[in-house]
Amino acid sequence: MTHNDSQNSATKKSMAQKVLMPIIALTVLLLMVAWLAGSFNEKVTPALNEKGKHAQNKQQNIFTVVATTKVIHEPIAASVEAKHATIISSRLLARIDEVDIRAGDVVKKGDVLIKLEQHDLHSQVLQAKQNVKAMKARHKEAKQNYERATELFKTKLVSEFEVDRNRADYQSISAELTSAEQVLSQAKTTLSYATLIAPIDGRVVDRFAEPGDTAQPGAKLLSLYNPLSLRVEAQVREKLALTLSRGQSIDIELPTVNKTITGEVEEIVPAANTGSRSFLIKARIKLNDNLLPGMYARMLIPAGERTTLSIPQDRIAQVGQLDFVWLAVNGDIQRRFIRLGKKEPNNMVMVISGLNVGDEIMSLQ
């Protein structure tokens, strides 16, 4: 073989390799795609196994879906408020001597809360007492003079002028004695204002003054509320509010303590809020030690009825994040995907879509 023949053979071989390589690569790629698509896996015809068919015959494992009519409740944002709440303030301009309580303390009606400076007030009471004492002495003397003049006038030993003068003195001093007694009463009352006492049984919400501060008339010093008088208040849209009546029971959610309690409509303010077109509804609740004024709540106001479907929780299976059930349909078992709602009592779950009334659900066992 000549050198030229050998060179031509190598060239042909190289060209054949260039043609075959793309074909081989394309073939390998097609085989990989087919493998990923499952072409080489064993195919199973969709059907139920004998165990599933056997379970279908167990009638005690079938749950028939039925419709139930339930009341729809519309949640209304509300807050916990105290029916009996009070602000403690002073009626005097005086320095604060003592404050014996703090926020959160429990007080009884009549307990001393704050003491104001009382030296000047005690002096005024003492002065008024002495003035009354002096007026009583003068009153006694004037009364005796009047009675004596009256007796002497009967015997013609004094003139009628003397009797009239003594009567006038007696009446004048009687009026002055009454005025002095009123001044004493007023001084004692003013002195009582220097000791602030609890007007109700309750709990201290906040304290706004400290010893040494000057109490201004009308300025708040303490705030109290009665824990036994807590209630829930909400602005309810007028269409719902007009369906309520005093004494009606409504459900109230308390998210903070994770409870739902029953309240009783206590007040319906007979005037709508023109801005929101709503009525203020106040519902009485029972004592709960975990509740405090200002906490968030929700009133569940009845807003009509609707038909719902519910199934047992243990009849529901899952694939990933999808929920489904096994249905008995014409002697076969079918898988039906469903959309669930909120959980209900007795281990039941509301079904939003996917089932109809009369569907028979198989047990997962």
BELZI-V370863 format. One record per residue. RES is the residue in three letters. NEAR is the number of other ideal C-beta (glycine too) atoms within 12 Angstrom. Layout:
res=RES near=NEAR
res=RES near=NEAR
//
This chain:
res=MET near=9
res=THR near=8
res=HIS near=9
res=ASN near=10
res=ASP near=11
res=SER near=12
res=GLN near=13
res=ASN near=14
res=SER near=15
res=ALA near=15
res=THR near=14
res=LYS near=14
res=LYS near=14
res=SER near=14
res=MET near=13
res=ALA near=13
res=GLN near=14
res=LYS near=14
res=VAL near=14
res=LEU near=14
res=MET near=14
res=PRO near=12
res=ILE near=14
res=ILE near=14
res=ALA near=14
res=LEU near=14
res=THR near=14
res=VAL near=14
res=LEU near=14
res=LEU near=15
res=LEU near=15
res=MET near=14
res=VAL near=14
res=ALA near=14
res=TRP near=13
res=LEU near=12
res=ALA near=12
res=GLY near=11
res=SER near=13
res=PHE near=12
res=ASN near=10
res=GLU near=7
res=LYS near=9
res=VAL near=9
res=THR near=7
res=PRO near=10
res=ALA near=11
res=LEU near=22
res=ASN near=13
res=GLU near=11
res=LYS near=13
res=GLY near=24
res=LYS near=17
res=HIS near=14
res=ALA near=23
res=GLN near=27
res=ASN near=16
res=LYS near=18
res=GLN near=13
res=GLN near=11
res=ASN near=23
res=ILE near=25
res=PHE near=30
res=THR near=22
res=VAL near=30
res=VAL near=20
res=ALA near=20
res=THR near=19
res=THR near=13
res=LYS near=21
res=VAL near=18
res=ILE near=16
res=HIS near=22
res=GLU near=23
res=PRO near=23
res=ILE near=33
res=ALA near=23
res=ALA near=33
res=SER near=29
res=VAL near=38
res=GLU near=31
res=ALA near=32
res=LYS near=24
res=HIS near=21
res=ALA near=27
res=THR near=28
res=ILE near=23
res=ILE near=38
res=SER near=25
res=SER near=32
res=ARG near=23
res=LEU near=30
res=LEU near=21
res=ALA near=30
res=ARG near=24
res=ILE near=32
res=ASP near=24
res=GLU near=23
res=VAL near=28
res=ASP near=21
res=ILE near=30
res=ARG near=18
res=ALA near=18
res=GLY near=18
res=ASP near=20
res=VAL near=22
res=VAL near=33
res=LYS near=19
res=LYS near=17
res=GLY near=13
res=ASP near=24
res=VAL near=22
res=LEU near=36
res=ILE near=39
res=LYS near=29
res=LEU near=38
res=GLU near=26
res=GLN near=27
res=HIS near=16
res=ASP near=19
res=LEU near=28
res=HIS near=20
res=SER near=16
res=GLN near=24
res=VAL near=25
res=LEU near=19
res=GLN near=19
res=ALA near=27
res=LYS near=22
res=GLN near=18
res=ASN near=23
res=VAL near=27
res=LYS near=18
res=ALA near=19
res=MET near=27
res=LYS near=22
res=ALA near=18
res=ARG near=23
res=HIS near=27
res=LYS near=18
res=GLU near=20
res=ALA near=27
res=LYS near=23
res=GLN near=18
res=ASN near=24
res=TYR near=28
res=GLU near=18
res=ARG near=21
res=ALA near=27
res=THR near=22
res=GLU near=17
res=LEU near=18
res=PHE near=21
res=LYS near=13
res=THR near=10
res=LYS near=11
res=LEU near=14
res=VAL near=20
res=SER near=13
res=GLU near=16
res=PHE near=12
res=GLU near=21
res=VAL near=24
res=ASP near=17
res=ARG near=20
res=ASN near=28
res=ARG near=23
res=ALA near=18
res=ASP near=23
res=TYR near=27
res=GLN near=18
res=SER near=20
res=ILE near=27
res=SER near=23
res=ALA near=18
res=GLU near=23
res=LEU near=27
res=THR near=18
res=SER near=19
res=ALA near=27
res=GLU near=22
res=GLN near=18
res=VAL near=23
res=LEU near=27
res=SER near=19
res=GLN near=19
res=ALA near=28
res=LYS near=23
res=THR near=19
res=THR near=26
res=LEU near=29
res=SER near=21
res=TYR near=26
res=ALA near=32
res=THR near=30
res=LEU near=36
res=ILE near=23
res=ALA near=29
res=PRO near=23
res=ILE near=29
res=ASP near=20
res=GLY near=32
res=ARG near=33
res=VAL near=33
res=VAL near=29
res=ASP near=22
res=ARG near=26
res=PHE near=23
res=ALA near=31
res=GLU near=17
res=PRO near=18
res=GLY near=14
res=ASP near=22
res=THR near=19
res=ALA near=34
res=GLN near=19
res=PRO near=15
res=GLY near=13
res=ALA near=20
res=LYS near=22
res=LEU near=35
res=LEU near=40
res=SER near=30
res=LEU near=39
res=TYR near=35
res=ASN near=28
res=PRO near=30
res=LEU near=21
res=SER near=26
res=LEU near=37
res=ARG near=39
res=VAL near=44
res=GLU near=35
res=ALA near=39
res=GLN near=26
res=VAL near=37
res=ARG near=24
res=GLU near=23
res=LYS near=17
res=LEU near=29
res=ALA near=34
res=LEU near=17
res=THR near=21
res=LEU near=34
res=SER near=16
res=ARG near=17
res=GLY near=14
res=GLN near=23
res=SER near=22
res=ILE near=42
res=ASP near=28
res=ILE near=41
res=GLU near=29
res=LEU near=29
res=PRO near=19
res=THR near=17
res=VAL near=19
res=ASN near=9
res=LYS near=20
res=THR near=20
res=ILE near=29
res=THR near=21
res=GLY near=37
res=GLU near=24
res=VAL near=34
res=GLU near=26
res=GLU near=26
res=ILE near=28
res=VAL near=21
res=PRO near=12
res=ALA near=13
res=ALA near=20
res=ASN near=17
res=THR near=9
res=GLY near=7
res=SER near=16
res=ARG near=16
res=SER near=27
res=PHE near=30
res=LEU near=30
res=ILE near=42
res=LYS near=33
res=ALA near=39
res=ARG near=29
res=ILE near=38
res=LYS near=21
res=LEU near=16
res=ASN near=23
res=ASP near=12
res=ASN near=17
res=LEU near=32
res=LEU near=23
res=PRO near=27
res=GLY near=20
res=MET near=26
res=TYR near=24
res=ALA near=37
res=ARG near=29
res=MET near=45
res=LEU near=30
res=ILE near=38
res=PRO near=26
res=ALA near=22
res=GLY near=15
res=GLU near=13
res=ARG near=17
res=THR near=18
res=THR near=26
res=LEU near=33
res=SER near=33
res=ILE near=44
res=PRO near=26
res=GLN near=24
res=ASP near=18
res=ARG near=34
res=ILE near=33
res=ALA near=24
res=GLN near=16
res=VAL near=12
res=GLY near=8
res=GLN near=9
res=LEU near=16
res=ASP near=26
res=PHE near=27
res=VAL near=38
res=TRP near=32
res=LEU near=33
res=ALA near=31
res=VAL near=21
res=ASN near=9
res=GLY near=13
res=ASP near=18
res=ILE near=32
res=GLN near=24
res=ARG near=25
res=ARG near=28
res=PHE near=23
res=ILE near=31
res=ARG near=19
res=LEU near=29
res=GLY near=21
res=LYS near=15
res=LYS near=16
res=GLU near=19
res=PRO near=13
res=ASN near=12
res=ASN near=13
res=MET near=25
res=VAL near=29
res=MET near=29
res=VAL near=37
res=ILE near=18
res=SER near=15
res=GLY near=26
res=LEU near=36
res=ASN near=20
res=VAL near=16
res=GLY near=16
res=ASP near=26
res=GLU near=30
res=ILE near=39
res=MET near=38
res=SER near=25
res=LEU near=21
res=GLN near=14
//
